[in-house]
Amino acid sequence: MQKKKKLLDIVRDKIRFRHYSIKTEQSYVGVDKTLYFFHNKRHPIEMGKMEIEQFLTFLAVEQKVSPTTQNQAFSAILFLYREVLGLDMREWNIQALRAMGVDYA
């Protein structure tokens, strides 16, 4: 009997199939794992627009990540939903509070 693959292993396989860099793989898997724990170990298939917006807003407000980091987190989530779970998020119109850049003035 073949053991069912874990979600993050499937993410890794899909990323490697597309020849993304190892840094991108590490980042995407890290974001997906953080999303999972942020929502009390709920499977992403059980989450929707609201949970993704909450997570991205948390990154901006509580974690104070840069806009680039927040954008990369969003890209990781898009990859997870589109490429791994096979869900189309285009109609969700994700509206999270955006991370603010650093003002050096």
MOPAC internal coordinates of N, CA, C and O (Angstrom, degrees):
PM7 1SCF
backbone

  N    0.0000 0     0.00 0     0.00 0    0    0    0
  C    1.4547 1     0.00 0     0.00 0    1    0    0
  C    1.5303 1   109.32 1     0.00 0    2    1    0
  O    1.2310 1   120.97 1   -47.68 1    3    2    1
  N    1.3289 1   115.76 1   132.32 1    3    2    1
  C    1.4534 1   120.54 1  -178.25 1    5    3    2
  C    1.5218 1   110.03 1   -87.51 1    6    5    3
  O    1.2310 1   121.04 1   -46.18 1    7    6    5
  N    1.3265 1   115.61 1   133.82 1    7    6    5
  C    1.4531 1   121.71 1   179.59 1    9    7    6
  C    1.5352 1   109.91 1   -75.39 1   10    9    7
  O    1.2310 1   120.75 1   -43.54 1   11   10    9
  N    1.3228 1   116.17 1   136.46 1   11   10    9
  C    1.4629 1   121.24 1   179.03 1   13   11   10
  C    1.5296 1   109.37 1   -70.60 1   14   13   11
  O    1.2310 1   120.78 1   -45.27 1   15   14   13
  N    1.3447 1   116.11 1   134.73 1   15   14   13
  C    1.4634 1   120.39 1  -179.64 1   17   15   14
  C    1.5185 1   111.22 1   -72.14 1   18   17   15
  O    1.2310 1   121.52 1   -33.32 1   19   18   17
  N    1.3127 1   114.70 1   146.68 1   19   18   17
  C    1.4524 1   120.91 1   175.57 1   21   19   18
  C    1.5264 1   109.10 1   -76.64 1   22   21   19
  O    1.2310 1   121.37 1   -25.70 1   23   22   21
  N    1.3210 1   114.99 1   154.30 1   23   22   21
  C    1.4606 1   121.17 1  -176.19 1   25   23   22
  C    1.5315 1   112.29 1   -55.43 1   26   25   23
  O    1.2310 1   120.02 1   132.92 1   27   26   25
  N    1.3245 1   117.56 1   -47.08 1   27   26   25
  C    1.4609 1   119.68 1  -177.50 1   29   27   26
  C    1.5296 1   112.03 1   -67.08 1   30   29   27
  O    1.2310 1   120.02 1   151.53 1   31   30   29
  N    1.3221 1   117.56 1   -28.47 1   31   30   29
  C    1.4656 1   120.04 1   174.43 1   33   31   30
  C    1.5261 1   110.63 1   -68.59 1   34   33   31
  O    1.2310 1   120.66 1   143.63 1   35   34   33
  N    1.3114 1   116.35 1   -36.37 1   35   34   33
  C    1.4634 1   120.54 1   176.56 1   37   35   34
  C    1.5349 1   109.84 1   -66.66 1   38   37   35
  O    1.2310 1   120.73 1   139.19 1   39   38   37
  N    1.3302 1   116.22 1   -40.81 1   39   38   37
  C    1.4709 1   120.46 1   176.72 1   41   39   38
  C    1.5270 1   108.98 1   -58.18 1   42   41   39
  O    1.2310 1   120.48 1   131.65 1   43   42   41
  N    1.3258 1   116.69 1   -48.35 1   43   42   41
  C    1.4698 1   120.60 1   179.59 1   45   43   42
  C    1.5323 1   110.91 1   -58.31 1   46   45   43
  O    1.2310 1   120.43 1   134.47 1   47   46   45
  N    1.3230 1   116.78 1   -45.53 1   47   46   45
  C    1.4669 1   120.79 1  -179.26 1   49   47   46
  C    1.5245 1   111.27 1   -60.14 1   50   49   47
  O    1.2310 1   120.25 1   135.30 1   51   50   49
  N    1.3229 1   117.12 1   -44.70 1   51   50   49
  C    1.4691 1   121.24 1  -179.06 1   53   51   50
  C    1.5317 1   111.03 1   -65.40 1   54   53   51
  O    1.2310 1   120.60 1   140.58 1   55   54   53
  N    1.3216 1   116.47 1   -39.42 1   55   54   53
  C    1.4687 1   120.82 1   179.07 1   57   55   54
  C    1.5269 1   109.96 1   -65.70 1   58   57   55
  O    1.2310 1   120.47 1   135.79 1   59   58   57
  N    1.3167 1   116.70 1   -44.21 1   59   58   57
  C    1.4677 1   120.82 1  -179.54 1   61   59   58
  C    1.5205 1   111.17 1   -66.48 1   62   61   59
  O    1.2310 1   120.37 1   143.19 1   63   62   61
  N    1.3250 1   116.89 1   -36.81 1   63   62   61
  C    1.4563 1   120.86 1   177.62 1   65   63   62
  C    1.5238 1   110.86 1   -60.37 1   66   65   63
  O    1.2310 1   120.79 1   146.18 1   67   66   65
  N    1.3262 1   116.09 1   -33.82 1   67   66   65
  C    1.4702 1   121.37 1  -179.42 1   69   67   66
  C    1.5310 1   112.32 1   -88.91 1   70   69   67
  O    1.2310 1   120.10 1  -178.15 1   71   70   69
  N    1.3202 1   117.41 1     1.85 1   71   70   69
  C    1.4624 1   123.78 1   177.02 1   73   71   70
  C    1.5316 1   112.82 1    61.84 1   74   73   71
  O    1.2310 1   120.45 1  -144.57 1   75   74   73
  N    1.3306 1   116.74 1    35.43 1   75   74   73
  C    1.4622 1   119.94 1   173.18 1   77   75   74
  C    1.5281 1   108.13 1   -70.47 1   78   77   75
  O    1.2310 1   120.45 1   -19.28 1   79   78   77
  N    1.3055 1   116.75 1   160.72 1   79   78   77
  C    1.4663 1   120.90 1  -179.65 1   81   79   78
  C    1.5330 1   110.12 1   -70.02 1   82   81   79
  O    1.2310 1   121.08 1   -21.03 1   83   82   81
  N    1.3166 1   115.55 1   158.97 1   83   82   81
  C    1.4631 1   120.90 1   178.32 1   85   83   82
  C    1.5360 1   110.24 1   -63.91 1   86   85   83
  O    1.2310 1   120.31 1   146.75 1   87   86   85
  N    1.3110 1   117.02 1   -33.25 1   87   86   85
  C    1.4769 1   120.76 1   177.96 1   89   87   86
  C    1.5283 1   110.75 1   -65.65 1   90   89   87
  O    1.2310 1   120.34 1   140.03 1   91   90   89
  N    1.3162 1   116.95 1   -39.97 1   91   90   89
  C    1.4603 1   120.96 1   177.07 1   93   91   90
  C    1.5199 1   109.63 1   -64.84 1   94   93   91
  O    1.2310 1   120.73 1   136.64 1   95   94   93
  N    1.3205 1   116.20 1   -43.36 1   95   94   93
  C    1.4655 1   120.10 1   177.87 1   97   95   94
  C    1.5305 1   110.89 1   -58.59 1   98   97   95
  O    1.2310 1   120.51 1   131.83 1   99   98   97
  N    1.3165 1   116.62 1   -48.17 1   99   98   97
  C    1.4608 1   120.73 1  -179.68 1  101   99   98
  C    1.5247 1   111.43 1   -61.61 1  102  101   99
  O    1.2310 1   120.87 1   138.69 1  103  102  101
  N    1.3141 1   115.95 1   -41.31 1  103  102  101
  C    1.4584 1   120.80 1   179.75 1  105  103  102
  C    1.5251 1   111.27 1   -65.42 1  106  105  103
  O    1.2310 1   120.20 1   130.46 1  107  106  105
  N    1.3249 1   117.21 1   -49.54 1  107  106  105
  C    1.4653 1   121.29 1  -178.28 1  109  107  106
  C    1.5219 1   111.50 1   -62.01 1  110  109  107
  O    1.2310 1   120.27 1   135.17 1  111  110  109
  N    1.3303 1   117.09 1   -44.83 1  111  110  109
  C    1.4638 1   120.42 1   179.21 1  113  111  110
  C    1.5279 1   109.88 1   -64.20 1  114  113  111
  O    1.2310 1   120.28 1   140.23 1  115  114  113
  N    1.3278 1   117.08 1   -39.77 1  115  114  113
  C    1.4641 1   120.79 1   178.02 1  117  115  114
  C    1.5190 1   112.32 1   -62.54 1  118  117  115
  O    1.2310 1   120.34 1   136.52 1  119  118  117
  N    1.3140 1   116.95 1   -43.48 1  119  118  117
  C    1.4691 1   121.23 1   178.27 1  121  119  118
  C    1.5229 1   110.18 1   -63.87 1  122  121  119
  O    1.2310 1   120.42 1   133.97 1  123  122  121
  N    1.3302 1   116.81 1   -46.03 1  123  122  121
  C    1.4621 1   120.14 1  -178.48 1  125  123  122
  C    1.5258 1   111.08 1   -62.83 1  126  125  123
  O    1.2310 1   120.45 1   141.81 1  127  126  125
  N    1.3220 1   116.74 1   -38.19 1  127  126  125
  C    1.4643 1   121.13 1   178.32 1  129  127  126
  C    1.5320 1   110.13 1   -67.53 1  130  129  127
  O    1.2310 1   120.42 1   138.30 1  131  130  129
  N    1.3225 1   116.80 1   -41.70 1  131  130  129
  C    1.4649 1   121.13 1   179.18 1  133  131  130
  C    1.5255 1   110.65 1   -64.59 1  134  133  131
  O    1.2310 1   120.09 1   139.12 1  135  134  133
  N    1.3252 1   117.42 1   -40.88 1  135  134  133
  C    1.4715 1   121.86 1   176.37 1  137  135  134
  C    1.5239 1   110.23 1   -59.32 1  138  137  135
  O    1.2310 1   120.64 1   135.68 1  139  138  137
  N    1.3213 1   116.38 1   -44.32 1  139  138  137
  C    1.4669 1   122.98 1   179.76 1  141  139  138
  C    1.5293 1   111.01 1   -59.10 1  142  141  139
  O    1.2310 1   120.21 1   131.69 1  143  142  141
  N    1.3255 1   117.20 1   -48.31 1  143  142  141
  C    1.4612 1   120.60 1  -178.98 1  145  143  142
  C    1.5259 1   111.97 1   -73.70 1  146  145  143
  O    1.2310 1   120.26 1   146.10 1  147  146  145
  N    1.3296 1   117.11 1   -33.90 1  147  146  145
  C    1.4716 1   120.73 1   178.48 1  149  147  146
  C    1.5266 1   110.50 1   -58.40 1  150  149  147
  O    1.2310 1   120.73 1   143.33 1  151  150  149
  N    1.3160 1   116.22 1   -36.67 1  151  150  149
  C    1.4659 1   120.71 1  -179.21 1  153  151  150
  C    1.5346 1   111.46 1  -102.14 1  154  153  151
  O    1.2310 1   121.31 1  -141.43 1  155  154  153
  N    1.3283 1   115.09 1    38.57 1  155  154  153
  C    1.4710 1   122.67 1   171.70 1  157  155  154
  C    1.5282 1   113.41 1    53.61 1  158  157  155
  O    1.2310 1   121.10 1  -133.98 1  159  158  157
  N    1.3248 1   115.51 1    46.02 1  159  158  157
  C    1.4679 1   123.75 1   174.93 1  161  159  158
  C    1.5237 1   114.24 1    63.10 1  162  161  159
  O    1.2310 1   121.13 1  -148.72 1  163  162  161
  N    1.3155 1   115.45 1    31.28 1  163  162  161
  C    1.4705 1   119.58 1   173.26 1  165  163  162
  C    1.5215 1   108.82 1   -80.21 1  166  165  163
  O    1.2310 1   120.98 1   -39.72 1  167  166  165
  N    1.3045 1   115.72 1   140.28 1  167  166  165
  C    1.4603 1   120.20 1   177.46 1  169  167  166
  C    1.5288 1   108.10 1   -68.92 1  170  169  167
  O    1.2310 1   119.72 1   -40.61 1  171  170  169
  N    1.3270 1   118.14 1   139.39 1  171  170  169
  C    1.4676 1   120.55 1  -178.74 1  173  171  170
  C    1.5335 1   114.17 1   -56.48 1  174  173  171
  O    1.2310 1   120.16 1   152.08 1  175  174  173
  N    1.3275 1   117.29 1   -27.92 1  175  174  173
  C    1.4671 1   119.37 1   179.40 1  177  175  174
  C    1.5344 1   110.83 1   -64.55 1  178  177  175
  O    1.2310 1   120.42 1   157.23 1  179  178  177
  N    1.3358 1   116.80 1   -22.77 1  179  178  177
  C    1.4655 1   122.26 1   179.20 1  181  179  178
  C    1.5244 1   112.02 1   -87.30 1  182  181  179
  O    1.2310 1   120.38 1   172.83 1  183  182  181
  N    1.3147 1   116.87 1    -7.17 1  183  182  181
  C    1.4636 1   121.55 1  -178.51 1  185  183  182
  C    1.5186 1   109.88 1   -98.34 1  186  185  183
  O    1.2310 1   121.68 1   -18.77 1  187  186  185
  N    1.3078 1   114.40 1   161.23 1  187  186  185
  C    1.4535 1   119.72 1   178.46 1  189  187  186
  C    1.5140 1   111.12 1  -139.87 1  190  189  187
  O    1.2310 1   121.37 1    22.75 1  191  190  189
  N    1.3012 1   114.98 1  -157.25 1  191  190  189
  C    1.4653 1   123.87 1  -178.00 1  193  191  190
  C    1.5311 1   112.03 1   -51.78 1  194  193  191
  O    1.2310 1   120.43 1   131.86 1  195  194  193
  N    1.3236 1   116.77 1   -48.14 1  195  194  193
  C    1.4635 1   121.11 1  -175.32 1  197  195  194
  C    1.5331 1   111.62 1   -61.27 1  198  197  195
  O    1.2310 1   120.07 1   135.73 1  199  198  197
  N    1.3346 1   117.48 1   -44.27 1  199  198  197
  C    1.4609 1   120.54 1  -178.06 1  201  199  198
  C    1.5234 1   111.72 1   -67.40 1  202  201  199
  O    1.2310 1   120.58 1   143.27 1  203  202  201
  N    1.3201 1   116.51 1   -36.73 1  203  202  201
  C    1.4635 1   119.87 1   178.25 1  205  203  202
  C    1.5220 1   110.17 1   -68.21 1  206  205  203
  O    1.2310 1   120.23 1   136.86 1  207  206  205
  N    1.3134 1   117.17 1   -43.14 1  207  206  205
  C    1.4672 1   120.58 1   177.01 1  209  207  206
  C    1.5237 1   111.15 1   -61.44 1  210  209  207
  O    1.2310 1   120.06 1   137.68 1  211  210  209
  N    1.3282 1   117.50 1   -42.32 1  211  210  209
  C    1.4708 1   121.01 1   178.15 1  213  211  210
  C    1.5250 1   110.55 1   -59.70 1  214  213  211
  O    1.2310 1   120.61 1   135.35 1  215  214  213
  N    1.3244 1   116.45 1   -44.65 1  215  214  213
  C    1.4622 1   120.60 1  -178.57 1  217  215  214
  C    1.5233 1   111.60 1   -64.93 1  218  217  215
  O    1.2310 1   120.12 1   132.44 1  219  218  217
  N    1.3271 1   117.37 1   -47.56 1  219  218  217
  C    1.4603 1   120.40 1  -179.43 1  221  219  218
  C    1.5263 1   111.51 1   -65.16 1  222  221  219
  O    1.2310 1   120.33 1   143.87 1  223  222  221
  N    1.3285 1   116.97 1   -36.13 1  223  222  221
  C    1.4648 1   120.71 1   176.30 1  225  223  222
  C    1.5246 1   110.38 1   -67.04 1  226  225  223
  O    1.2310 1   120.29 1   139.19 1  227  226  225
  N    1.3299 1   117.05 1   -40.81 1  227  226  225
  C    1.4673 1   121.83 1   176.19 1  229  227  226
  C    1.5293 1   110.25 1   -57.00 1  230  229  227
  O    1.2310 1   120.40 1   135.67 1  231  230  229
  N    1.3255 1   116.83 1   -44.33 1  231  230  229
  C    1.4628 1   119.55 1   179.13 1  233  231  230
  C    1.5287 1   111.29 1   -59.07 1  234  233  231
  O    1.2310 1   120.67 1   137.46 1  235  234  233
  N    1.3266 1   116.32 1   -42.54 1  235  234  233
  C    1.4708 1   120.82 1  -177.57 1  237  235  234
  C    1.5199 1   112.25 1   -72.66 1  238  237  235
  O    1.2310 1   120.32 1   134.33 1  239  238  237
  N    1.3275 1   117.00 1   -45.67 1  239  238  237
  C    1.4638 1   121.21 1  -171.27 1  241  239  238
  C    1.5295 1   112.36 1   -85.77 1  242  241  239
  O    1.2310 1   120.69 1   128.79 1  243  242  241
  N    1.3112 1   116.28 1   -51.21 1  243  242  241
  C    1.4636 1   120.44 1  -174.75 1  245  243  242
  C    1.5320 1   112.40 1   -85.19 1  246  245  243
  O    1.2310 1   120.45 1   135.67 1  247  246  245
  N    1.3126 1   116.74 1   -44.33 1  247  246  245
  C    1.4570 1   120.78 1  -177.90 1  249  247  246
  C    1.5269 1   112.57 1   -86.08 1  250  249  247
  O    1.2310 1   120.62 1   164.01 1  251  250  249
  N    1.3275 1   116.42 1   -15.99 1  251  250  249
  C    1.4642 1   123.28 1   178.71 1  253  251  250
  C    1.5386 1   112.17 1    52.46 1  254  253  251
  O    1.2310 1   121.32 1  -133.87 1  255  254  253
  N    1.3466 1   115.09 1    46.13 1  255  254  253
  C    1.4617 1   119.45 1   178.08 1  257  255  254
  C    1.5241 1   109.95 1   -74.91 1  258  257  255
  O    1.2310 1   120.93 1   -17.87 1  259  258  257
  N    1.2979 1   115.82 1   162.13 1  259  258  257
  C    1.4661 1   120.39 1   177.56 1  261  259  258
  C    1.5248 1   109.51 1   -74.03 1  262  261  259
  O    1.2310 1   120.64 1   -18.69 1  263  262  261
  N    1.3314 1   116.37 1   161.31 1  263  262  261
  C    1.4722 1   118.97 1   175.50 1  265  263  262
  C    1.5288 1   112.23 1   -56.57 1  266  265  263
  O    1.2310 1   120.27 1   142.37 1  267  266  265
  N    1.3261 1   117.09 1   -37.63 1  267  266  265
  C    1.4573 1   120.67 1   179.73 1  269  267  266
  C    1.5278 1   111.24 1   -63.47 1  270  269  267
  O    1.2310 1   120.51 1   137.57 1  271  270  269
  N    1.3120 1   116.63 1   -42.43 1  271  270  269
  C    1.4659 1   121.16 1   178.82 1  273  271  270
  C    1.5193 1   110.74 1   -65.60 1  274  273  271
  O    1.2310 1   120.39 1   138.76 1  275  274  273
  N    1.3252 1   116.86 1   -41.24 1  275  274  273
  C    1.4595 1   119.94 1   178.12 1  277  275  274
  C    1.5355 1   110.19 1   -64.82 1  278  277  275
  O    1.2310 1   120.19 1   139.25 1  279  278  277
  N    1.3190 1   117.25 1   -40.75 1  279  278  277
  C    1.4660 1   120.61 1   177.82 1  281  279  278
  C    1.5227 1   111.24 1   -63.49 1  282  281  279
  O    1.2310 1   120.45 1   140.22 1  283  282  281
  N    1.3263 1   116.75 1   -39.78 1  283  282  281
  C    1.4588 1   119.82 1   178.61 1  285  283  282
  C    1.5245 1   110.42 1   -66.72 1  286  285  283
  O    1.2310 1   120.28 1   142.35 1  287  286  285
  N    1.3305 1   117.07 1   -37.65 1  287  286  285
  C    1.4684 1   120.63 1   176.57 1  289  287  286
  C    1.5257 1   109.85 1   -62.31 1  290  289  287
  O    1.2310 1   120.47 1   137.45 1  291  290  289
  N    1.3142 1   116.71 1   -42.55 1  291  290  289
  C    1.4647 1   120.45 1   178.44 1  293  291  290
  C    1.5310 1   110.62 1   -63.47 1  294  293  291
  O    1.2310 1   120.45 1   139.24 1  295  294  293
  N    1.3229 1   116.74 1   -40.76 1  295  294  293
  C    1.4663 1   120.52 1   177.57 1  297  295  294
  C    1.5256 1   111.06 1   -62.16 1  298  297  295
  O    1.2310 1   120.39 1   140.03 1  299  298  297
  N    1.3220 1   116.86 1   -39.97 1  299  298  297
  C    1.4679 1   121.13 1   178.23 1  301  299  298
  C    1.5228 1   110.79 1   -63.09 1  302  301  299
  O    1.2310 1   120.60 1   139.34 1  303  302  301
  N    1.3257 1   116.46 1   -40.66 1  303  302  301
  C    1.4655 1   120.93 1   179.66 1  305  303  302
  C    1.5287 1   110.09 1   -68.85 1  306  305  303
  O    1.2310 1   120.26 1   138.05 1  307  306  305
  N    1.3293 1   117.11 1   -41.95 1  307  306  305
  C    1.4630 1   120.39 1   176.47 1  309  307  306
  C    1.5254 1   110.80 1   -58.94 1  310  309  307
  O    1.2310 1   120.62 1   136.14 1  311  310  309
  N    1.3265 1   116.41 1   -43.86 1  311  310  309
  C    1.4555 1   120.51 1   178.87 1  313  311  310
  C    1.5243 1   110.20 1   -60.81 1  314  313  311
  O    1.2310 1   120.59 1   134.19 1  315  314  313
  N    1.3133 1   116.48 1   -45.81 1  315  314  313
  C    1.4623 1   121.36 1   179.69 1  317  315  314
  C    1.5286 1   111.04 1   -57.23 1  318  317  315
  O    1.2310 1   120.63 1   130.71 1  319  318  317
  N    1.3235 1   116.41 1   -49.29 1  319  318  317
  C    1.4636 1   120.11 1  -175.64 1  321  319  318
  C    1.5299 1   112.29 1   -73.27 1  322  321  319
  O    1.2310 1   119.80 1   138.01 1  323  322  321
  N    1.3224 1   117.99 1   -41.99 1  323  322  321
  C    1.4668 1   120.64 1  -176.80 1  325  323  322
  C    1.5310 1   112.44 1   -77.45 1  326  325  323
  O    1.2310 1   121.16 1   126.74 1  327  326  325
  N    1.3188 1   115.38 1   -53.26 1  327  326  325
  C    1.4603 1   120.57 1  -169.84 1  329  327  326
  C    1.5212 1   113.88 1   -85.68 1  330  329  327
  O    1.2310 1   119.96 1   148.09 1  331  330  329
  N    1.3252 1   117.69 1   -31.91 1  331  330  329
  C    1.4619 1   120.57 1  -176.10 1  333  331  330
  C    1.5269 1   111.25 1   -98.24 1  334  333  331
  O    1.2310 1   120.59 1   131.16 1  335  334  333
  N    1.3244 1   116.47 1   -48.84 1  335  334  333
  C    1.4644 1   120.19 1  -177.43 1  337  335  334
  C    1.5234 1   112.78 1   -89.16 1  338  337  335
  O    1.2310 1   120.36 1   165.07 1  339  338  337
  N    1.3341 1   116.92 1   -14.93 1  339  338  337
  C    1.4601 1   120.87 1   177.55 1  341  339  338
  C    1.5179 1   114.21 1    71.34 1  342  341  339
  O    1.2310 1   120.56 1  -150.91 1  343  342  341
  N    1.3245 1   116.54 1    29.09 1  343  342  341
  C    1.4668 1   120.82 1  -179.93 1  345  343  342
  C    1.5230 1   110.54 1  -105.95 1  346  345  343
  O    1.2310 1   120.81 1   -39.40 1  347  346  345
  N    1.3162 1   116.05 1   140.60 1  347  346  345
  C    1.4561 1   122.17 1   178.35 1  349  347  346
  C    1.5206 1   108.65 1   -94.33 1  350  349  347
  O    1.2310 1   120.57 1   -62.53 1  351  350  349
  N    1.3343 1   116.51 1   117.47 1  351  350  349
  C    1.4623 1   121.76 1  -176.96 1  353  351  350
  C    1.5240 1   113.08 1   -99.09 1  354  353  351
  O    1.2310 1   119.82 1  -176.38 1  355  354  353
  N    1.3058 1   117.95 1     3.62 1  355  354  353
  C    1.4710 1   120.33 1  -174.10 1  357  355  354
  C    1.5199 1   113.16 1   -57.28 1  358  357  355
  O    1.2310 1   120.06 1   144.41 1  359  358  357
  N    1.3106 1   117.49 1   -35.59 1  359  358  357
  C    1.4637 1   120.59 1  -177.92 1  361  359  358
  C    1.5248 1   113.20 1   -81.61 1  362  361  359
  O    1.2310 1   120.23 1   172.49 1  363  362  361
  N    1.3331 1   117.16 1    -7.51 1  363  362  361
  C    1.4630 1   120.60 1  -177.65 1  365  363  362
  C    1.5228 1   112.04 1   -73.06 1  366  365  363
  O    1.2310 1   119.56 1   151.97 1  367  366  365
  N    1.3200 1   118.45 1   -28.03 1  367  366  365
  C    1.4609 1   122.66 1   179.98 1  369  367  366
  C    1.5374 1   111.51 1    48.91 1  370  369  367
  O    1.2310 1   120.95 1  -115.38 1  371  370  369
  N    1.3159 1   115.80 1    64.62 1  371  370  369
  C    1.4623 1   122.85 1  -177.15 1  373  371  370
  C    1.5300 1   109.78 1   -60.72 1  374  373  371
  O    1.2310 1   120.66 1   -54.36 1  375  374  373
  N    1.3365 1   116.35 1   125.64 1  375  374  373
  C    1.4645 1   122.80 1  -179.12 1  377  375  374
  C    1.5291 1   109.35 1  -127.63 1  378  377  375
  O    1.2310 1   120.36 1   -94.26 1  379  378  377
  N    1.3066 1   116.92 1    85.74 1  379  378  377
  C    1.4669 1   121.23 1   178.09 1  381  379  378
  C    1.5195 1   108.86 1  -101.40 1  382  381  379
  O    1.2310 1   121.05 1   -25.60 1  383  382  381
  N    1.3262 1   115.60 1   154.40 1  383  382  381
  C    1.4517 1   120.43 1   173.29 1  385  383  382
  C    1.5174 1   107.46 1   -61.94 1  386  385  383
  O    1.2310 1   120.24 1   -50.57 1  387  386  385
  N    1.3163 1   117.14 1   129.43 1  387  386  385
  C    1.4592 1   121.16 1  -174.36 1  389  387  386
  C    1.5160 1   111.32 1   -83.85 1  390  389  387
  O    1.2310 1   121.52 1   -35.20 1  391  390  389
  N    1.3203 1   114.70 1   144.80 1  391  390  389
  C    1.4625 1   121.03 1   175.46 1  393  391  390
  C    1.5222 1   108.62 1   -68.01 1  394  393  391
  O    1.2310 1   120.97 1   -33.93 1  395  394  393
  N    1.3014 1   115.74 1   146.07 1  395  394  393
  C    1.4646 1   121.26 1  -179.76 1  397  395  394
  C    1.5216 1   109.40 1   -99.10 1  398  397  395
  O    1.2310 1   121.20 1   -39.72 1  399  398  397
  N    1.3030 1   115.32 1   140.28 1  399  398  397
  C    1.4609 1   120.14 1   175.98 1  401  399  398
  C    1.5204 1   110.81 1   -73.38 1  402  401  399
  O    1.2310 1   120.65 1   -16.21 1  403  402  401
  N    1.2934 1   116.36 1   163.79 1  403  402  401
  C    1.4576 1   121.64 1   179.49 1  405  403  402
  C    1.5291 1   108.88 1   -79.90 1  406  405  403
  O    1.2310 1   121.09 1   -46.39 1  407  406  405
  N    1.3293 1   115.52 1   133.61 1  407  406  405
  C    1.4716 1   120.54 1   178.30 1  409  407  406
  C    1.5394 1   107.09 1   -94.30 1  410  409  407
  O    1.2310 1   120.82 1   -67.35 1  411  410  409
  N    1.3262 1   116.04 1   112.65 1  411  410  409
  C    1.4570 1   120.84 1  -177.78 1  413  411  410
  C    1.5257 1   112.77 1   -91.93 1  414  413  411
  O    1.2310 1   120.01 1  -178.87 1  415  414  413
  N    1.3055 1   117.59 1     1.13 1  415  414  413
  C    1.4775 1   120.25 1  -176.86 1  417  415  414
  C    1.5036 1   112.43 1   -74.15 1  418  417  415
  O    1.2310 1   120.10 1   180.00 1  419  418  417

